[in-house]
Amino acid sequence: MLASIGIAGLSCGKRGLAVLGIDTWMSLFGPAYFAYAGVTVPFMVAWAIACAALATWNNRESRRHGRLAPGIVASRSWAASIGIFVLVAACYIAAHSAVYLLVRHFVRMWL
């Protein structure tokens, strides 16, 4: 059941949401470390965009092409691809900002 769920047009394949989310969950350590180390917000945003680019690249259509039925061609316009990347990057920036601000808040309380 979980393997059939897709996020923003990205197929999860046989392994389900756990594998799709590994790069996402691992990327959240970056803003947590940046907040702890006192690194400024632009570095966190650059990290989020880089993680979004990696996630989009790892879930591109040409990579998923092998899972399609024979005779079906995987294609997406550049505008749609860029739109999906912008959506994924916005989600990464929002999630990374939340983690950054939460860790920053706790660091100020503890240190």
Short mmCIF file of the C-alpha atoms (twelve columns), coordinates in Angstrom:
data_MODEL
# 
_entry.id   MODEL 
# 
loop_
_atom_site.group_PDB 
_atom_site.id 
_atom_site.type_symbol 
_atom_site.label_atom_id 
_atom_site.label_alt_id 
_atom_site.label_comp_id 
_atom_site.label_asym_id 
_atom_site.label_seq_id 
_atom_site.Cartn_x 
_atom_site.Cartn_y 
_atom_site.Cartn_z 
_atom_site.pdbx_PDB_model_num 
ATOM 1   C CA . MET A 1   0.000  0.000  0.000   1 
ATOM 2   C CA . LEU A 2   2.723  2.484  0.931   1 
ATOM 3   C CA . ALA A 3   4.651  1.686  -2.241  1 
ATOM 4   C CA . SER A 4   1.812  3.025  -4.371  1 
ATOM 5   C CA . ILE A 5   1.877  6.496  -2.793  1 
ATOM 6   C CA . GLY A 6   3.676  9.176  -4.818  1 
ATOM 7   C CA . ILE A 7   4.825  12.593 -3.622  1 
ATOM 8   C CA . ALA A 8   4.736  15.541 -6.049  1 
ATOM 9   C CA . GLY A 9   4.652  13.168 -8.993  1 
ATOM 10  C CA . LEU A 10  7.623  11.176 -7.716  1 
ATOM 11  C CA . SER A 11  7.183  7.438  -7.671  1 
ATOM 12  C CA . CYS A 12  8.242  5.588  -4.548  1 
ATOM 13  C CA . GLY A 13  8.827  2.262  -6.265  1 
ATOM 14  C CA . LYS A 14  8.903  -1.071 -4.478  1 
ATOM 15  C CA . ARG A 15  10.714 0.147  -1.388  1 
ATOM 16  C CA . GLY A 16  8.035  2.601  -0.303  1 
ATOM 17  C CA . LEU A 17  8.306  5.897  1.504   1 
ATOM 18  C CA . ALA A 18  11.134 4.801  3.797   1 
ATOM 19  C CA . VAL A 19  13.756 4.831  1.045   1 
ATOM 20  C CA . LEU A 20  12.338 7.968  -0.579  1 
ATOM 21  C CA . GLY A 21  12.726 9.799  2.701   1 
ATOM 22  C CA . ILE A 22  16.280 8.729  3.564   1 
ATOM 23  C CA . ASP A 23  17.879 11.679 1.775   1 
ATOM 24  C CA . THR A 24  15.286 13.983 3.315   1 
ATOM 25  C CA . TRP A 25  15.827 12.777 6.865   1 
ATOM 26  C CA . MET A 26  19.608 12.807 6.502   1 
ATOM 27  C CA . SER A 27  19.496 16.334 5.095   1 
ATOM 28  C CA . LEU A 28  17.845 17.597 8.299   1 
ATOM 29  C CA . PHE A 29  21.105 17.071 10.200  1 
ATOM 30  C CA . GLY A 30  22.598 19.972 8.210   1 
ATOM 31  C CA . PRO A 31  20.351 22.730 9.565   1 
ATOM 32  C CA . ALA A 32  20.525 21.229 13.044  1 
ATOM 33  C CA . TYR A 33  24.320 21.400 12.932  1 
ATOM 34  C CA . PHE A 34  24.264 24.882 11.355  1 
ATOM 35  C CA . ALA A 35  22.026 26.150 14.166  1 
ATOM 36  C CA . TYR A 36  24.225 24.550 16.828  1 
ATOM 37  C CA . ALA A 37  27.418 25.913 15.280  1 
ATOM 38  C CA . GLY A 38  25.943 29.394 14.796  1 
ATOM 39  C CA . VAL A 39  26.145 29.352 11.002  1 
ATOM 40  C CA . THR A 40  24.001 32.000 9.307   1 
ATOM 41  C CA . VAL A 41  20.698 31.375 7.530   1 
ATOM 42  C CA . PRO A 42  21.983 31.745 3.917   1 
ATOM 43  C CA . PHE A 43  24.139 28.634 4.386   1 
ATOM 44  C CA . MET A 44  21.085 26.725 5.606   1 
ATOM 45  C CA . VAL A 45  19.082 27.873 2.560   1 
ATOM 46  C CA . ALA A 46  21.910 26.856 0.225   1 
ATOM 47  C CA . TRP A 47  22.012 23.455 1.975   1 
ATOM 48  C CA . ALA A 48  18.231 23.072 1.504   1 
ATOM 49  C CA . ILE A 49  18.447 23.916 -2.207  1 
ATOM 50  C CA . ALA A 50  21.338 21.481 -2.674  1 
ATOM 51  C CA . CYS A 51  19.365 18.741 -0.892  1 
ATOM 52  C CA . ALA A 52  16.315 19.495 -3.035  1 
ATOM 53  C CA . ALA A 53  18.440 19.253 -6.175  1 
ATOM 54  C CA . LEU A 54  19.807 15.895 -5.016  1 
ATOM 55  C CA . ALA A 55  16.324 14.571 -4.219  1 
ATOM 56  C CA . THR A 56  14.979 15.745 -7.566  1 
ATOM 57  C CA . TRP A 57  17.954 14.230 -9.391  1 
ATOM 58  C CA . ASN A 58  17.612 10.895 -7.585  1 
ATOM 59  C CA . ASN A 59  13.901 10.720 -8.462  1 
ATOM 60  C CA . ARG A 60  14.092 11.901 -12.084 1 
ATOM 61  C CA . GLU A 61  11.990 10.282 -14.777 1 
ATOM 62  C CA . SER A 62  14.877 8.798  -16.734 1 
ATOM 63  C CA . ARG A 63  15.929 6.895  -13.634 1 
ATOM 64  C CA . ARG A 64  12.404 5.599  -13.135 1 
ATOM 65  C CA . HIS A 65  12.078 4.763  -16.831 1 
ATOM 66  C CA . GLY A 66  13.107 1.153  -16.225 1 
ATOM 67  C CA . ARG A 67  10.059 0.590  -14.011 1 
ATOM 68  C CA . LEU A 68  7.569  1.573  -16.721 1 
ATOM 69  C CA . ALA A 69  5.715  -0.946 -18.832 1 
ATOM 70  C CA . PRO A 70  7.268  -1.725 -22.223 1 
ATOM 71  C CA . GLY A 71  6.302  0.785  -24.895 1 
ATOM 72  C CA . ILE A 72  5.607  3.658  -22.491 1 
ATOM 73  C CA . VAL A 73  7.927  6.630  -22.880 1 
ATOM 74  C CA . ALA A 74  8.716  8.750  -19.835 1 
ATOM 75  C CA . SER A 75  8.814  12.428 -20.685 1 
ATOM 76  C CA . ARG A 76  8.151  15.679 -18.903 1 
ATOM 77  C CA . SER A 77  8.509  19.226 -20.165 1 
ATOM 78  C CA . TRP A 78  11.235 21.501 -18.836 1 
ATOM 79  C CA . ALA A 79  8.601  23.797 -17.357 1 
ATOM 80  C CA . ALA A 80  7.038  20.921 -15.423 1 
ATOM 81  C CA . SER A 81  10.452 19.695 -14.257 1 
ATOM 82  C CA . ILE A 82  11.443 23.145 -13.035 1 
ATOM 83  C CA . GLY A 83  8.044  23.581 -11.382 1 
ATOM 84  C CA . ILE A 84  8.476  20.303 -9.505  1 
ATOM 85  C CA . PHE A 85  11.998 21.315 -8.451  1 
ATOM 86  C CA . VAL A 86  10.737 24.692 -7.167  1 
ATOM 87  C CA . LEU A 87  7.986  22.927 -5.197  1 
ATOM 88  C CA . VAL A 88  10.442 20.415 -3.720  1 
ATOM 89  C CA . ALA A 89  12.955 23.188 -2.916  1 
ATOM 90  C CA . ALA A 90  10.262 25.256 -1.183  1 
ATOM 91  C CA . CYS A 91  9.315  22.260 0.952   1 
ATOM 92  C CA . TYR A 92  12.959 21.608 1.829   1 
ATOM 93  C CA . ILE A 93  13.538 25.259 2.723   1 
ATOM 94  C CA . ALA A 94  10.429 25.278 4.939   1 
ATOM 95  C CA . ALA A 95  11.393 22.055 6.723   1 
ATOM 96  C CA . HIS A 96  15.035 23.066 7.124   1 
ATOM 97  C CA . SER A 97  14.025 26.494 8.425   1 
ATOM 98  C CA . ALA A 98  11.778 24.881 11.020  1 
ATOM 99  C CA . VAL A 99  14.569 22.559 12.186  1 
ATOM 100 C CA . TYR A 100 17.100 25.415 12.167  1 
ATOM 101 C CA . LEU A 101 14.867 27.697 14.252  1 
ATOM 102 C CA . LEU A 102 13.923 24.916 16.674  1 
ATOM 103 C CA . VAL A 103 17.524 23.894 17.290  1 
ATOM 104 C CA . ARG A 104 18.591 27.542 17.506  1 
ATOM 105 C CA . HIS A 105 15.930 28.092 20.173  1 
ATOM 106 C CA . PHE A 106 17.117 25.107 22.217  1 
ATOM 107 C CA . VAL A 107 20.782 26.061 21.838  1 
ATOM 108 C CA . ARG A 108 20.038 29.509 23.294  1 
ATOM 109 C CA . MET A 109 18.201 27.890 26.201  1 
ATOM 110 C CA . TRP A 110 20.923 25.355 26.960  1 
ATOM 111 C CA . LEU A 111 24.090 27.377 26.356  1 
# 
